[in-house]
Amino acid sequence: MNVLVTGGAGFIGQHLCRTLLARGDQVRVLDNFDDAYDPAMKGVPPQSELVRGDVCDPAVVRACLQDIDAVCHLAARAGVRESIENPEPYGRVNVGGSLTLLRAMADRGVRRMVFASSSSVYGNAGGPFRESDAADRPASPYAASKRSAELFCAASGLDITAARLFTVYGPGQRPGMAIARFVRLARQREPIPVFGDGTSQRDYTYVSDIVAGLLLGLDCADGFRIVNLGGGNPVPLTELLSAVAEATGEQLRLSWLPVQPGDVPLTHADIRVAQDWLGWRPSVTFREGVSRYVASFRG
Ligand code: NAD
C-alpha cells in the first residue's frame, strides 16, 4: 500500500513509518519540522519519501496525495499546557490542516485514514472513558481542536478511524512530556518540578502498542469510527516517579508545584472497543516501558 503519513517526522510518526516500511508499505511523509520542540529530534527513515511542507497548504497536500491509498494523519500541534498559552496554531493546524487534508482526500478519491486524536477530548469526566461518552467539555484548546477535527472527519463521509491516544511514551518522545522531563532531570540530578499533589493519574501507552493500534485502525477503517488506544491501567504520578527513580538508579529531588491549568486529574481508557473490534490490546507493561525509555535515553 502507498501510505501518506502527515507529521511522520515526529515522535509517534517515526515509529509508525518504520513499522509501515517493515511490513512492506511505501511511505511518503508530509511534515514541516515545526519548532514546537527541537527539530533536530525529527526525521524520517531513508527508505521513505519526505515532503517538507505544511498540512494547511492545499496545493502541497493535494500533490502529496498523488498515488496514495491511505493516510495516517498525525500532523498537529501537540501539548495541552502550551495550547492554553498560545491557542492559535492549534486551531490553524489541528483543525484547519485536518480540514484541508479531508477536502484534498475527497478530491483525489483517497478514502481511508486513521486520525491521531486524543484522550484529552474527555475533559474532566471521571473514567474509565468510553468512546460513547460525551466529549463536549474540553479543558484546553488542544482538546477542543482534536474534538473539532474528529467532527470534521465524521462529516467527511470517508472511511476514518479516529484513534483517541492516551499519553504515549517511548524512545524519541517529545522532550516536554512528563517522563522525558523527569528522566532528563533525574540524570542531571536537578530538582524535578511536579505539579499537583501526586495523586493525578495517567493511562500511559507505550509507543509500539500505539503504532500497532493505529495500523489496525487504518486497515479496518470503514465509515467513521472512534476507538480508544490506552494502557487501560492508570498510573498515579507517585508511581511514575518511583519507576523513574528505579530505572535511572537516581534519588529524585522533587519540587512540588500547583496543578497547571488544563491538566485533568485522571485519564483512563476503556479499551473494550479496541479489543473487540480490532483485536488490539497493549502488550508493554508500564515498568517495562519506562525501563526501555531510560535505556534509549541520551542527553
Ligand atoms: P510530535 O509533535 O512529535 O509530532 C507531530 C508532527 O507534526 C511533528 O513532526 C511536526 O513537525 C508536524 N507538524 C506540525 N505542524 C505541522 C504542519 N502544519 N504541517 C505539517 N506537519 C506539521 O507529536 P507526537 O507526540 O508524535 O504526536 C503525534 C500525533 O498524536 C499528534 O497529532 C498528537 O496530537 C497526537 N497525540 C499524541 C499523544 C502523545 O502522548 N504523544 C497523545 C494523544 C494524541
Residues whose N, C-alpha, C, O or C-beta is under 5 A from the ligand:
A	BS01	NAD	G7 A9 G10 F11 I12 G13 L30 D31 N32 F33 D34 K42 G53 D54 V55 C56 L74 A75 A76 R77 A78 V93 A116 S117 S118 S119 L165 F166 T167 V168
